[in-house]
């Protein structure tokens, strides 16, 4: 899910959707309004799930989307190589997640782990 808001209301450390990817805002630079234009804002952000740096430049009054980022817990059901089968603690949804072999070695069946969910994507909360 995502909500709509104005560029001027965004703050560093919050989230924004850039190129259909939820991103955490690293820096915001706002320019003054010129003779023929409105104030513009440059937003530098890092993708939550892919780690790619992205930036956008838009007028302060323009609308953009803010993703709803949820921090949740899941119980480890089974571990097969670097794939872990998890069950959400609240709604009992079952899903699989690929994690590195080094992280998979530290997990054990029955334990609870935190994860992040936004726009249909999930990753372990580190």
Backbone as a printed PyTorch tensor [residue, N CA C, xyz], in Angstrom:
tensor([[[  0.8340,  -1.1780,   0.0000],
         [  0.0000,   0.0000,   0.0000],
         [  0.8770,   1.2380,   0.0000]],

        [[  0.3040,   2.3080,  -0.5120],
         [  1.0270,   3.5660,  -0.5280],
         [  0.0460,   4.7210,  -0.3920]],

        [[  0.5380,   5.8440,   0.1240],
         [ -0.2550,   7.0470,   0.3040],
         [  0.3160,   8.1470,  -0.5710]],

        [[ -0.5010,   9.1710,  -0.8500],
         [ -0.0310,  10.2810,  -1.6610],
         [  0.2250,  11.4900,  -0.7600]],

        [[  1.3200,  12.2030,  -1.0150],
         [  1.6620,  13.3920,  -0.2440],
         [  2.4250,  14.3700,  -1.1380]],

        [[  2.6670,  15.5770,  -0.6280],
         [  3.4250,  16.5820,  -1.3790],
         [  4.9170,  16.3970,  -1.1280]],

        [[  5.7100,  16.7300,  -2.1500],
         [  7.1770,  16.6360,  -2.0500],
         [  7.6920,  17.4910,  -0.8880]],

        [[  7.1280,  18.6720,  -0.7000],
         [  7.5790,  19.5930,   0.3400],
         [  7.3880,  19.0840,   1.7520]],

        [[  6.5390,  18.0840,   1.9440],
         [  6.2720,  17.5500,   3.2810],
         [  7.1760,  16.3760,   3.6470]],

        [[  7.9980,  15.9060,   2.7080],
         [  8.8910,  14.7760,   2.9700],
         [ 10.0650,  15.2110,   3.8400]],

        [[ 10.5690,  14.2810,   4.6340],
         [ 11.7060,  14.5540,   5.5070],
         [ 12.7430,  13.4430,   5.3740]],

        [[ 13.9870,  13.7640,   5.7300],
         [ 15.0570,  12.7700,   5.6870],
         [ 14.7550,  11.6420,   6.6740]],

        [[ 15.0950,  10.4110,   6.2660],
         [ 14.8480,   9.2600,   7.1170],
         [ 13.4930,   8.6170,   6.8780]],

        [[ 12.5970,   9.3140,   6.1670],
         [ 11.2810,   8.7560,   5.8390],
         [ 11.3860,   7.9910,   4.5230]],

        [[ 10.2440,   7.5790,   3.9840],
         [ 10.2290,   6.7590,   2.7730],
         [  9.4820,   7.4490,   1.6400]],

        [[  9.8660,   7.1000,   0.3870],
         [  9.2260,   7.6190,  -0.8200],
         [  9.3090,   6.5430,  -1.8980]],

        [[  8.3540,   6.5510,  -2.8320],
         [  8.3850,   5.6080,  -3.9460],
         [  9.0370,   6.2880,  -5.1410]],

        [[ 10.1450,   5.7190,  -5.6260],
         [ 10.8290,   6.2150,  -6.8240],
         [ 10.9640,   5.0320,  -7.7700]],

        [[ 10.4910,   5.1940,  -9.0010],
         [ 10.5350,   4.1270, -10.0180],
         [  9.8850,   2.8420,  -9.4940]],

        [[  8.7300,   2.9550,  -8.8450],
         [  7.9680,   1.8270,  -8.2920],
         [  8.7540,   1.0070,  -7.2770]],

        [[  9.7210,   1.6220,  -6.6210],
         [ 10.5380,   0.9500,  -5.6020],
         [ 10.4890,   1.7850,  -4.3210]],

        [[ 10.1600,   1.1720,  -3.1670],
         [ 10.1790,   1.9310,  -1.9140],
         [ 11.6250,   2.2760,  -1.5400]],

        [[ 11.8630,   3.5490,  -1.2230],
         [ 13.2140,   4.0280,  -0.9300],
         [ 13.2240,   4.8360,   0.3650]],

        [[ 14.3470,   4.7720,   1.0770],
         [ 14.5450,   5.5780,   2.2810],
         [ 15.2600,   6.8600,   1.8670]],

        [[ 14.7430,   8.0150,   2.3020],
         [ 15.2990,   9.3130,   1.9090],
         [ 16.6070,   9.5590,   2.6570]],

        [[ 17.6760,   9.8160,   1.8960],
         [ 18.9860,  10.0960,   2.4840],
         [ 19.2100,  11.5930,   2.6490]],

        [[ 18.8190,  12.3830,   1.6290],
         [ 19.0410,  13.8290,   1.6690],
         [ 17.9960,  14.5490,   0.8320]],

        [[ 17.6520,  15.7680,   1.2750],
         [ 16.7160,  16.6160,   0.5340],
         [ 17.3500,  17.9950,   0.4100]],

        [[ 17.4210,  18.4990,  -0.8280],
         [ 17.9230,  19.8490,  -1.0770],
         [ 16.8200,  20.6320,  -1.7800]],

        [[ 16.4540,  21.7850,  -1.2300],
         [ 15.3780,  22.5970,  -1.7990],
         [ 15.9650,  23.9030,  -2.3240]],

        [[ 15.6000,  24.2390,  -3.5810],
         [ 16.0680,  25.4930,  -4.1760],
         [ 15.0060,  26.5670,  -3.9910]],

        [[ 15.4270,  27.8180,  -4.0660],
         [ 14.4920,  28.9330,  -3.9210],
         [ 13.6950,  29.0960,  -5.2090]],

        [[ 12.5010,  29.6810,  -5.1070],
         [ 11.7300,  29.9200,  -6.3360],
         [ 12.4280,  30.9750,  -7.1890]],

        [[ 12.3960,  30.7610,  -8.4890],
         [ 13.0230,  31.6960,  -9.4150],
         [ 12.0150,  32.6810,  -9.9730]],

        [[ 12.4540,  33.4390, -10.9770],
         [ 11.6100,  34.4750, -11.5800],
         [ 10.3970,  33.8580, -12.2780]],

        [[ 10.6010,  32.6980, -12.9300],
         [  9.5160,  32.0940, -13.6990],
         [  9.1080,  30.7140, -13.2000]],

        [[  9.5460,  30.3180, -12.0310],
         [  9.2320,  28.9560, -11.6110],
         [  9.0820,  28.8130, -10.1180]],

        [[  8.5770,  27.6730,  -9.7210],
         [  8.3780,  27.3760,  -8.3060],
         [  9.6460,  26.7770,  -7.7090]],

        [[  9.6590,  26.7020,  -6.3950],
         [ 10.7880,  26.0760,  -5.7050],
         [ 10.8150,  24.5910,  -6.0640]],

        [[ 12.0290,  24.0620,  -6.2150],
         [ 12.1820,  22.6460,  -6.5660],
         [ 12.9300,  21.9340,  -5.4510]],

        [[ 12.6890,  20.6440,  -5.3720],
         [ 13.3160,  19.8280,  -4.3510],
         [ 14.0360,  18.6640,  -5.0180]],

        [[ 15.2820,  18.4140,  -4.5910],
         [ 16.0390,  17.2540,  -5.0770],
         [ 16.0950,  16.2550,  -3.9360]],

        [[ 15.6220,  15.0370,  -4.2130],
         [ 15.5810,  13.9970,  -3.1880],
         [ 16.5170,  12.8700,  -3.5860]],

        [[ 17.4820,  12.5700,  -2.7290],
         [ 18.3830,  11.4340,  -2.9100],
         [ 17.9160,  10.3340,  -1.9590]],

        [[ 17.6990,   9.1240,  -2.5030],
         [ 17.1690,   8.0300,  -1.7020],
         [ 17.8490,   6.7180,  -2.0680]],

        [[ 17.7340,   5.7430,  -1.1630],
         [ 18.3100,   4.4140,  -1.3540],
         [ 17.1810,   3.3970,  -1.2940]],

        [[ 17.1450,   2.4840,  -2.2770],
         [ 16.1190,   1.4510,  -2.3160],
         [ 16.2070,   0.5400,  -1.1030]],

        [[ 15.0730,   0.2630,  -0.4800],
         [ 15.0470,  -0.5800,   0.7160],
         [ 15.4380,  -2.0160,   0.3740]],

        [[ 14.9070,  -2.5350,  -0.7340],
         [ 15.0890,  -3.9420,  -1.0610],
         [ 16.2600,  -4.2180,  -1.9970]],

        [[ 16.5990,  -3.2620,  -2.8850],
         [ 17.6750,  -3.5220,  -3.8450],
         [ 18.9480,  -2.7290,  -3.5650]],

        [[ 18.9180,  -1.7400,  -2.6780],
         [ 20.1060,  -0.9780,  -2.3120],
         [ 20.6110,  -0.0370,  -3.3870]],

        [[ 19.7920,   0.2490,  -4.4130],
         [ 20.1920,   1.1360,  -5.5060],
         [ 19.8930,   2.5810,  -5.1140]],

        [[ 20.8650,   3.4780,  -5.3730],
         [ 20.6800,   4.8880,  -5.0830],
         [ 19.8880,   5.5340,  -6.2160]],

        [[ 18.8540,   6.3050,  -5.8630],
         [ 18.0210,   6.9840,  -6.8530],
         [ 17.8320,   8.4320,  -6.4180]],

        [[ 17.5420,   9.2940,  -7.3910],
         [ 17.2430,  10.6840,  -7.0470],
         [ 16.1900,  11.2350,  -8.0020]],

        [[ 15.3900,  12.1670,  -7.4880],
         [ 14.3760,  12.8340,  -8.2950],
         [ 14.4360,  14.3260,  -8.0190]],

        [[ 14.0450,  15.1270,  -9.0160],
         [ 13.9270,  16.5740,  -8.8640],
         [ 12.5210,  16.9450,  -9.3080]],

        [[ 11.7400,  17.5310,  -8.3820],
         [ 10.3670,  17.9080,  -8.6810],
         [ 10.0160,  19.1840,  -7.9370]],

        [[  8.9910,  19.9100,  -8.4190],
         [  8.5260,  21.0880,  -7.6750],
         [  8.0450,  20.6830,  -6.2740]],

        [[  8.1880,  21.5750,  -5.3110],
         [  7.8260,  21.3020,  -3.9310],
         [  6.3330,  20.9770,  -3.8080]],

        [[  5.5090,  21.5590,  -4.6660],
         [  4.0610,  21.3470,  -4.5760],
         [  3.5910,  20.0920,  -5.3100]],

        [[  4.4870,  19.3870,  -6.0130],
         [  4.1070,  18.1820,  -6.7520],
         [  3.7310,  17.0580,  -5.7850]],

        [[  2.8830,  16.1630,  -6.2520],
         [  2.4460,  15.0230,  -5.4400],
         [  3.3330,  13.8150,  -5.7390]],

        [[  3.5720,  12.9970,  -4.7130],
         [  4.3160,  11.7620,  -4.8670],
         [  3.7350,  10.7230,  -3.9230]],

        [[  4.1810,   9.4850,  -4.0690],
         [  3.6830,   8.4080,  -3.2220],
         [  4.6670,   8.0620,  -2.1210]],

        [[  4.1230,   7.7580,  -0.9610],
         [  4.9070,   7.3190,   0.1980],
         [  4.4710,   5.8870,   0.5110]],

        [[  5.4110,   4.9290,   0.5030],
         [  5.0200,   3.5430,   0.7860],
         [  4.7440,   3.3340,   2.2760]],

        [[  3.8820,   2.3900,   2.5590],
         [  3.6520,   2.0040,   3.9490],
         [  4.5960,   0.8370,   4.2360]],

        [[  5.5860,   1.0960,   5.0800],
         [  6.6110,   0.1050,   5.4120],
         [  6.2730,  -0.4890,   6.7780]],

        [[  6.0690,  -1.7990,   6.8030],
         [  5.7050,  -2.4770,   8.0390],
         [  6.8700,  -3.3200,   8.5450]],

        [[  7.1220,  -3.2260,   9.8280],
         [  8.1000,  -4.0940,  10.4810],
         [  7.2930,  -5.1630,  11.2060]],

        [[  7.5360,  -6.4180,  10.8170],
         [  6.7580,  -7.5240,  11.3530],
         [  7.6750,  -8.6300,  11.8470]],

        [[  7.0920,  -9.6410,  12.4630],
         [  7.8440, -10.8040,  12.9370],
         [  7.3000, -12.0600,  12.2790]],

        [[  8.2020, -13.0140,  12.0650],
         [  7.8140, -14.2950,  11.4760],
         [  8.5290, -15.4140,  12.2100]],

        [[  7.9030, -16.5890,  12.1680],
         [  8.5030, -17.7730,  12.7770],
         [  9.1280, -18.6150,  11.6810]],

        [[ 10.3410, -19.0890,  11.9190],
         [ 11.0380, -19.9390,  10.9560],
         [ 10.3960, -21.3260,  10.9960]],

        [[  9.9020, -21.7830,   9.8300],
         [  9.2820, -23.1090,   9.7390],
         [ 10.3230, -24.1420,   9.3160]],

        [[ 11.0380, -23.8410,   8.2170],
         [ 12.0790, -24.7630,   7.7570],
         [ 13.1680, -23.9970,   7.0230]],

        [[ 14.3480, -24.6130,   6.9460],
         [ 15.5040, -24.0240,   6.2750],
         [ 16.0280, -25.0470,   5.2800]],

        [[ 16.1500, -24.6250,   4.0090],
         [ 16.6900, -25.5060,   2.9640],
         [ 17.7470, -24.7230,   2.1880]],

        [[ 19.0170, -24.9400,   2.5160],
         [ 20.0980, -24.1970,   1.8630],
         [ 20.0300, -22.7380,   2.2700]],

        [[ 19.8480, -21.8430,   1.2790],
         [ 19.7180, -20.4190,   1.6000],
         [ 18.2750, -19.9330,   1.4750]],

        [[ 17.3080, -20.8580,   1.3800],
         [ 15.8860, -20.5240,   1.3430],
         [ 15.2530, -20.8740,   2.6880]],

        [[ 14.5170, -19.8960,   3.2340],
         [ 13.8710, -20.0920,   4.5220],
         [ 12.3650, -19.9730,   4.3390]],

        [[ 11.6210, -20.9200,   4.8950],
         [ 10.1690, -20.8490,   4.8690],
         [  9.7260, -20.2230,   6.1830]],

        [[  8.9090, -19.1600,   6.0790],
         [  8.4960, -18.3980,   7.2510],
         [  6.9780, -18.3270,   7.3530]],

        [[  6.4860, -18.1050,   8.5800],
         [  5.0700, -17.8800,   8.8130],
         [  4.9280, -16.6010,   9.6340]],

        [[  4.1350, -15.6550,   9.1130],
         [  3.8990, -14.4010,   9.8170],
         [  3.1970, -14.6830,  11.1400]],

        [[  3.6260, -13.9950,  12.1980],
         [  3.0830, -14.2340,  13.5330],
         [  1.6360, -13.7310,  13.6490]],

        [[  1.3200, -12.5940,  13.0130],
         [ -0.0200, -12.0130,  13.1550],
         [ -1.0740, -12.7120,  12.3120]],

        [[ -0.8440, -12.7890,  10.9960],
         [ -1.8980, -13.3050,  10.1170],
         [ -1.6180, -14.7210,   9.6010]],

        [[ -0.5710, -15.3710,  10.0780],
         [ -0.2350, -16.7610,   9.7590],
         [ -0.0070, -17.0030,   8.2650]],

        [[  0.4020, -15.9690,   7.5330],
         [  0.7250, -16.1080,   6.1080],
         [  2.0500, -16.8500,   5.9700]],

        [[  2.0770, -17.8420,   5.0800],
         [  3.3020, -18.5990,   4.8230],
         [  3.9910, -18.0190,   3.5890]],

        [[  5.3110, -17.8570,   3.6470],
         [  6.0720, -17.3770,   2.5000],
         [  7.5080, -17.8520,   2.6120]],

        [[  8.1920, -17.8300,   1.4610],
         [  9.6050, -18.2090,   1.4200],
         [ 10.4440, -16.9870,   1.1190]],

        [[ 11.6670, -16.9930,   1.6170],
         [ 12.5710, -15.8740,   1.4120],
         [ 13.9790, -16.4210,   1.1820]],

        [[ 14.6470, -15.9310,   0.1580],
         [ 16.0410, -16.3060,  -0.0880],
         [ 16.9420, -15.3970,   0.7330]],

        [[ 17.7920, -16.0240,   1.5340],
         [ 18.7670, -15.2650,   2.3140],
         [ 20.1250, -15.9070,   2.0790]],

        [[ 21.1600, -15.2310,   2.4750],
         [ 22.5040, -15.7650,   2.2870],
         [ 22.7310, -17.0130,   3.1240]],

        [[ 23.6560, -17.8580,   2.6880],
         [ 23.9600, -19.1010,   3.4030],
         [ 24.4990, -18.8110,   4.7990]],

        [[ 25.2260, -17.6750,   4.9590],
         [ 25.7660, -17.3310,   6.2710],
         [ 24.6590, -16.9720,   7.2610]],

        [[ 23.6080, -16.2750,   6.7920],
         [ 22.4810, -15.9570,   7.6740],
         [ 21.6380, -17.1890,   7.9500]],

        [[ 21.4920, -18.0540,   6.9450],
         [ 20.6980, -19.2700,   7.1170],
         [ 21.3320, -20.1830,   8.1710]],

        [[ 22.6410, -20.1680,   8.2760],
         [ 23.3310, -21.0090,   9.2510],
         [ 23.0530, -20.5640,  10.6840]],

        [[ 22.7490, -19.2720,  10.8780],
         [ 22.5010, -18.7550,  12.2290],
         [ 21.0610, -18.9630,  12.6820]],

        [[ 20.1610, -19.2980,  11.7540],
         [ 18.7490, -19.4880,  12.0950],
         [ 18.4620, -20.9350,  12.4650]],

        [[ 17.4090, -21.1280,  13.2420],
         [ 16.9590, -22.4800,  13.5530],
         [ 15.4330, -22.5040,  13.5250]],

        [[ 14.8720, -23.6520,  13.1740],
         [ 13.4210, -23.8020,  13.0720],
         [ 12.7670, -23.5090,  14.4190]],

        [[ 11.6530, -22.7660,  14.3720],
         [ 10.9340, -22.4090,  15.5890],
         [ 11.2850, -21.0490,  16.1400]],

        [[ 12.3860, -20.4490,  15.6800],
         [ 12.7780, -19.1370,  16.1940],
         [ 12.0040, -18.0300,  15.4760]],

        [[ 11.9260, -16.8630,  16.1130],
         [ 11.2560, -15.7060,  15.5250],
         [ 12.2930, -14.7330,  15.0040]],

        [[ 12.0000, -14.1670,  13.8210],
         [ 12.9040, -13.1740,  13.2340],
         [ 12.0890, -11.9840,  12.7410]],

        [[ 12.6540, -10.7620,  12.8090],
         [ 11.9520,  -9.5870,  12.2840],
         [ 12.1750,  -9.4590,  10.7720]],

        [[ 11.1740,  -8.9270,  10.0680],
         [ 11.3210,  -8.6530,   8.6450],
         [ 10.5640,  -7.3910,   8.2760]],

        [[ 10.8950,  -6.8390,   7.0930],
         [ 10.2750,  -5.6180,   6.5870],
         [  9.4090,  -5.9820,   5.3960]],

        [[  8.2100,  -5.4020,   5.3200],
         [  7.2930,  -5.6570,   4.2160],
         [  6.7740,  -4.3340,   3.6670]],

        [[  6.8340,  -4.1670,   2.3300],
         [  6.3120,  -2.9620,   1.6800],
         [  6.0860,  -3.2410,   0.2030]],

        [[  4.9590,  -2.8020,  -0.3170],
         [  4.5930,  -2.9340,  -1.7280],
         [  4.7670,  -4.3760,  -2.2410]],

        [[  4.3930,  -5.3330,  -1.4250],
         [  4.4370,  -6.7390,  -1.8250],
         [  5.8060,  -7.3840,  -1.7730]],

        [[  6.8180,  -6.6760,  -1.2830],
         [  8.1670,  -7.2220,  -1.1720],
         [  8.5060,  -7.4100,   0.2950]],

        [[  9.3900,  -8.3660,   0.5560],
         [  9.7900,  -8.6510,   1.9300],
         [ 11.2970,  -8.8590,   1.9970]],

        [[ 11.8960,  -8.4970,   3.1530],
         [ 13.3030,  -8.7950,   3.4080],
         [ 13.5320,  -8.8500,   4.9010]],

        [[ 14.5820,  -9.5530,   5.3000],
         [ 14.9190,  -9.6390,   6.7150],
         [ 15.3330,  -8.2750,   7.2210]],

        [[ 14.9040,  -7.9470,   8.4290],
         [ 15.2730,  -6.6790,   9.0620],
         [ 16.6170,  -6.8970,   9.7360]],

        [[ 17.6070,  -6.1230,   9.3020],
         [ 18.9390,  -6.3450,   9.8750],
         [ 19.3420,  -5.2710,  10.8310]]])
